[in-house]
Amino acid sequence: MKRESILIVDDEPSMRMALSESLESCGYEICTSGDGVDALKKFHDDRFKVVITDMRMPKMSGMEVLRGIKKISPRTPVIVITAYGTV
């Protein structure tokens, strides 16, 4: 049986690793990306059940990733996270 897949987008390698390890231990298949441009390409090539993206990243913000994912697949849940206290 194929496991549910999650795409994690964050420019911080330590955050990608922490989220990946936590979600893999729960049985999810994980794919990661260090920026929004790469994430949209990966999403276009292989649809994911959920996308988790950082808000503030170089090249493309998490909100731009959200809009791009919703254009491709409006029903895919996108979770936007941030380490900043104010948004």
N, CA, C and O atoms as a DFTB+ gen file, in Angstrom:
348 C
 N C O
     1  1       0.836      -1.176       0.000
     2  2       0.000       0.000       0.000
     3  2       0.889       1.250       0.000
     4  3       1.837       1.345       0.780
     5  1       0.575       2.205      -0.880
     6  2       1.372       3.433      -0.981
     7  2       1.098       4.347       0.200
     8  3      -0.051       4.595       0.566
     9  1       2.188       4.847       0.794
    10  2       2.053       5.775       1.919
    11  2       1.682       7.161       1.405
    12  3       2.028       7.532       0.283
    13  1       0.976       7.923       2.237
    14  2       0.640       9.311       1.907
    15  2       1.932      10.115       1.831
    16  3       2.833       9.927       2.648
    17  1       2.022      11.011       0.852
    18  2       3.253      11.774       0.666
    19  2       3.065      13.244       1.039
    20  3       2.017      13.839       0.790
    21  1       4.102      13.804       1.639
    22  2       4.107      15.194       2.082
    23  2       5.338      15.875       1.501
    24  3       6.438      15.323       1.525
    25  1       5.137      17.087       0.976
    26  2       6.242      17.903       0.486
    27  2       6.556      18.966       1.529
    28  3       5.682      19.743       1.913
    29  1       7.807      18.999       1.987
    30  2       8.266      19.982       2.973
    31  2       9.175      20.981       2.264
    32  3      10.147      20.598       1.614
    33  1       8.845      22.277       2.398
    34  2       9.600      23.338       1.733
    35  2      10.146      24.286       2.795
    36  3       9.379      24.963       3.479
    37  1      11.462      24.336       2.932
    38  2      12.083      25.234       3.907
    39  2      13.526      25.456       3.491
    40  3      14.206      24.519       3.073
    41  1      13.997      26.691       3.604
    42  2      15.380      26.981       3.226
    43  2      16.381      26.578       4.305
    44  3      17.587      26.574       4.058
    45  1      15.898      26.241       5.489
    46  2      16.772      25.806       6.587
    47  2      16.868      24.275       6.603
    48  3      15.878      23.603       6.891
    49  1      18.045      23.715       6.300
    50  2      18.190      22.259       6.284
    51  2      17.800      21.588       7.600
    52  3      17.218      20.503       7.585
    53  1      18.107      22.211       8.732
    54  2      17.785      21.589      10.022
    55  2      16.272      21.476      10.224
    56  3      15.803      20.503      10.814
    57  1      15.510      22.451       9.747
    58  2      14.055      22.384       9.863
    59  2      13.494      21.313       8.937
    60  3      12.589      20.571       9.321
    61  1      14.025      21.228       7.720
    62  2      13.580      20.173       6.799
    63  2      13.833      18.805       7.407
    64  3      12.978      17.923       7.333
    65  1      15.021      18.622       8.015
    66  2      15.363      17.334       8.607
    67  2      14.459      17.011       9.798
    68  3      13.977      15.885       9.921
    69  1      14.230      17.982      10.665
    70  2      13.397      17.745      11.850
    71  2      11.968      17.374      11.454
    72  3      11.405      16.413      11.978
    73  1      11.388      18.131      10.534
    74  2      10.029      17.814      10.082
    75  2       9.986      16.459       9.385
    76  3       9.067      15.671       9.607
    77  1      10.978      16.192       8.546
    78  2      11.033      14.913       7.828
    79  2      11.079      13.735       8.786
    80  3      10.315      12.781       8.643
    81  1      11.975      13.803       9.760
    82  2      12.111      12.697      10.713
    83  2      10.830      12.490      11.508
    84  3      10.403      11.353      11.713
    85  1      10.221      13.570      11.953
    86  2       8.979      13.457      12.731
    87  2       7.866      12.823      11.908
    88  3       7.171      11.924      12.382
    89  1       7.699      13.291      10.680
    90  2       6.603      12.790       9.850
    91  2       6.875      11.395       9.305
    92  3       5.945      10.601       9.159
    93  1       8.136      11.078       8.999
    94  2       8.469       9.719       8.571
    95  2       8.189       8.719       9.680
    96  3       7.746       7.603       9.411
    97  1       8.443       9.105      10.924
    98  2       8.182       8.196      12.048
    99  2       6.684       7.938      12.219
   100  3       6.287       6.967      12.863
   101  1       5.867       8.802      11.648
   102  2       4.403       8.615      11.677
   103  2       3.912       7.846      10.455
   104  3       2.711       7.614      10.309
   105  1       4.834       7.449       9.574
   106  2       4.469       6.621       8.435
   107  2       4.279       7.342       7.111
   108  3       3.837       6.726       6.141
   109  1       4.598       8.622       7.043
   110  2       4.441       9.369       5.798
   111  2       5.680       9.259       4.923
   112  3       6.796       9.116       5.422
   113  1       5.475       9.325       3.632
   114  2       6.573       9.420       2.679
   115  2       6.882      10.905       2.515
   116  3       5.973      11.703       2.290
   117  1       8.145      11.282       2.626
   118  2       8.524      12.691       2.646
   119  2       9.413      13.035       1.459
   120  3      10.310      12.279       1.086
   121  1       9.137      14.197       0.879
   122  2       9.996      14.796      -0.135
   123  2      10.293      16.207       0.352
   124  3       9.408      16.870       0.894
   125  1      11.514      16.675       0.172
   126  2      11.865      18.007       0.658
   127  2      12.376      18.887      -0.471
   128  3      12.836      18.413      -1.510
   129  1      12.277      20.185      -0.226
   130  2      12.781      21.175      -1.161
   131  2      13.313      22.357      -0.372
   132  3      12.744      22.730       0.654
   133  1      14.402      22.947      -0.846
   134  2      15.011      24.078      -0.163
   135  2      14.510      25.435      -0.618
   136  3      14.866      26.458      -0.034
   137  1      13.672      25.452      -1.673
   138  2      13.119      26.732      -2.125
   139  2      11.810      26.508      -2.882
   140  3      11.497      25.396      -3.308
   141  1      11.065      27.585      -3.035
   142  2       9.741      27.503      -3.639
   143  2       9.740      27.130      -5.107
   144  3       8.845      26.420      -5.565
   145  1      10.734      27.600      -5.854
   146  2      10.800      27.291      -7.281
   147  2      10.939      25.784      -7.484
   148  3      10.215      25.190      -8.284
   149  1      11.863      25.175      -6.764
   150  2      12.062      23.725      -6.834
   151  2      10.824      22.985      -6.331
   152  3      10.450      21.953      -6.888
   153  1      10.195      23.503      -5.291
   154  2       9.003      22.860      -4.727
   155  2       7.868      22.797      -5.742
   156  3       7.214      21.762      -5.872
   157  1       7.627      23.889      -6.462
   158  2       6.549      23.884      -7.458
   159  2       6.845      22.906      -8.584
   160  3       5.933      22.255      -9.094
   161  1       8.121      22.795      -8.981
   162  2       8.477      21.810     -10.003
   163  2       8.206      20.397      -9.493
   164  3       7.621      19.578     -10.202
   165  1       8.631      20.113      -8.265
   166  2       8.395      18.786      -7.694
   167  2       6.903      18.505      -7.569
   168  3       6.456      17.393      -7.848
   169  1       6.128      19.509      -7.149
   170  2       4.688      19.309      -6.995
   171  2       4.039      19.054      -8.349
   172  3       3.141      18.220      -8.461
   173  1       4.482      19.755      -9.360
   174  2       3.916      19.569     -10.693
   175  2       4.218      18.167     -11.217
   176  3       3.375      17.548     -11.867
   177  1       5.428      17.667     -10.932
   178  2       5.847      16.349     -11.403
   179  2       5.225      15.205     -10.607
   180  3       4.981      14.134     -11.161
   181  1       4.965      15.413      -9.326
   182  2       4.492      14.334      -8.446
   183  2       3.614      14.942      -7.363
   184  3       4.122      15.484      -6.382
   185  1       2.308      14.856      -7.535
   186  2       1.377      15.483      -6.596
   187  2       1.547      14.895      -5.193
   188  3       1.809      13.703      -5.032
   189  1       1.395      15.742      -4.197
   190  2       1.538      15.344      -2.803
   191  2       0.207      15.529      -2.092
   192  3      -0.609      16.358      -2.496
   193  1      -0.007      14.767      -1.046
   194  2      -1.246      14.853      -0.273
   195  2      -1.316      16.166       0.501
   196  3      -2.387      16.761       0.620
   197  1      -0.173      16.620       1.031
   198  2      -0.087      17.849       1.825
   199  2       1.241      18.531       1.504
   200  3       2.232      17.868       1.201
   201  1       1.249      19.862       1.574
   202  2       2.484      20.638       1.434
   203  2       2.663      21.463       2.704
   204  3       1.731      22.123       3.161
   205  1       3.870      21.420       3.270
   206  2       4.223      22.259       4.420
   207  2       5.330      23.186       3.945
   208  3       6.377      22.724       3.491
   209  1       5.102      24.500       4.048
   210  2       6.092      25.452       3.561
   211  2       6.398      26.535       4.584
   212  3       5.518      26.992       5.314
   213  1       7.651      26.932       4.619
   214  2       8.073      28.061       5.435
   215  2       7.531      29.341       4.803
   216  3       7.359      29.409       3.586
   217  1       7.266      30.342       5.617
   218  2       6.748      31.621       5.130
   219  2       7.839      32.451       4.452
   220  3       7.644      32.963       3.350
   221  1       8.984      32.579       5.117
   222  2      10.044      33.464       4.618
   223  2      11.207      32.655       4.070
   224  3      11.930      31.983       4.806
   225  1      11.364      32.741       2.752
   226  2      12.454      32.046       2.070
   227  2      12.958      32.932       0.943
   228  3      12.215      33.772       0.436
   229  1      14.224      32.753       0.541
   230  2      14.712      33.482      -0.631
   231  2      14.064      32.925      -1.903
   232  3      13.510      31.826      -1.888
   233  1      14.132      33.657      -2.965
   234  2      13.592      33.296      -4.285
   235  2      12.074      33.396      -4.343
   236  3      11.536      34.081      -5.213
   237  1      11.375      32.725      -3.432
   238  2       9.917      32.686      -3.467
   239  2       9.403      32.493      -2.046
   240  3       9.861      31.598      -1.336
   241  1       8.459      33.322      -1.630
   242  2       7.921      33.224      -0.267
   243  2       6.953      32.049      -0.143
   244  3       6.501      31.486      -1.140
   245  1       6.652      31.700       1.085
   246  2       5.679      30.651       1.340
   247  2       4.299      30.984       0.792
   248  3       3.571      30.087       0.366
   249  1       3.929      32.266       0.797
   250  2       2.633      32.665       0.241
   251  2       2.617      32.477      -1.275
   252  3       1.584      32.131      -1.848
   253  1       3.753      32.703      -1.921
   254  2       3.837      32.455      -3.364
   255  2       3.768      30.956      -3.651
   256  3       3.161      30.537      -4.637
   257  1       4.386      30.157      -2.796
   258  2       4.283      28.699      -2.926
   259  2       2.822      28.285      -2.771
   260  3       2.314      27.494      -3.565
   261  1       2.150      28.812      -1.759
   262  2       0.731      28.518      -1.530
   263  2      -0.086      28.828      -2.784
   264  3      -0.862      27.986      -3.237
   265  1       0.076      30.016      -3.345
   266  2      -0.683      30.395      -4.547
   267  2      -0.363      29.471      -5.722
   268  3      -1.262      29.080      -6.468
   269  1       0.916      29.121      -5.890
   270  2       1.301      28.230      -6.979
   271  2       0.699      26.843      -6.841
   272  3       0.221      26.272      -7.821
   273  1       0.718      26.298      -5.638
   274  2       0.129      24.974      -5.394
   275  2      -1.370      25.017      -5.663
   276  3      -1.912      24.116      -6.304
   277  1      -2.039      26.054      -5.180
   278  2      -3.496      26.165      -5.343
   279  2      -3.898      26.328      -6.804
   280  3      -4.994      25.916      -7.186
   281  1      -3.025      26.925      -7.638
   282  2      -3.306      27.010      -9.076
   283  2      -3.279      25.629      -9.714
   284  3      -4.095      25.315     -10.581
   285  1      -2.335      24.812      -9.275
   286  2      -2.179      23.467      -9.831
   287  2      -3.230      22.522      -9.267
   288  3      -3.829      21.738     -10.004
   289  1      -3.453      22.599      -7.957
   290  2      -4.339      21.652      -7.266
   291  2      -5.066      22.368      -6.122
   292  3      -4.595      22.351      -4.985
   293  1      -6.207      22.994      -6.415
   294  2      -6.914      23.803      -5.411
   295  2      -7.289      23.061      -4.124
   296  3      -7.444      23.689      -3.077
   297  1      -7.435      21.756      -4.189
   298  2      -7.887      21.002      -3.014
   299  2      -6.749      20.512      -2.115
   300  3      -7.007      19.996      -1.028
   301  1      -5.515      20.663      -2.545
   302  2      -4.380      20.203      -1.738
   303  2      -4.180      21.120      -0.536
   304  3      -4.035      22.330      -0.708
   305  1      -4.169      20.565       0.681
   306  2      -3.907      21.390       1.866
   307  2      -2.457      21.886       1.875
   308  3      -1.524      21.127       1.610
   309  1      -2.292      23.170       2.185
   310  2      -0.966      23.773       2.306
   311  2      -0.868      24.394       3.693
   312  3      -1.679      25.243       4.062
   313  1       0.132      23.965       4.458
   314  2       0.367      24.495       5.801
   315  2       1.564      25.431       5.718
   316  3       2.650      25.022       5.307
   317  1       1.365      26.692       6.110
   318  2       2.436      27.686       6.082
   319  2       2.939      27.877       7.508
   320  3       2.163      28.183       8.413
   321  1       4.254      27.692       7.702
   322  2       4.855      27.817       9.032
   323  2       5.873      28.950       9.028
   324  3       6.346      29.365       7.970
   325  1       6.206      29.446      10.208
   326  2       7.239      30.474      10.323
   327  2       7.887      30.418      11.696
   328  3       7.261      30.036      12.685
   329  1       9.152      30.805      11.734
   330  2       9.871      30.879      13.006
   331  2       9.773      32.277      13.600
   332  3      10.214      32.513      14.725
   333  1       9.197      33.197      12.846
   334  2       9.092      34.586      13.289
   335  2       7.860      34.781      14.165
   336  3       6.818      34.169      13.930
   337  1       7.987      35.635      15.175
   338  2       6.887      35.892      16.106
   339  2       5.780      36.736      15.513
   340  3       4.641      36.680      15.977
   341  1       6.097      37.519      14.493
   342  2       5.079      38.340      13.834
   343  2       5.070      38.025      12.352
   344  3       6.107      37.747      11.749
   345  1       3.898      38.072      11.787
   346  2       3.758      37.773      10.357
   347  2       3.113      38.958       9.678
   348  3       2.895      38.932       8.466
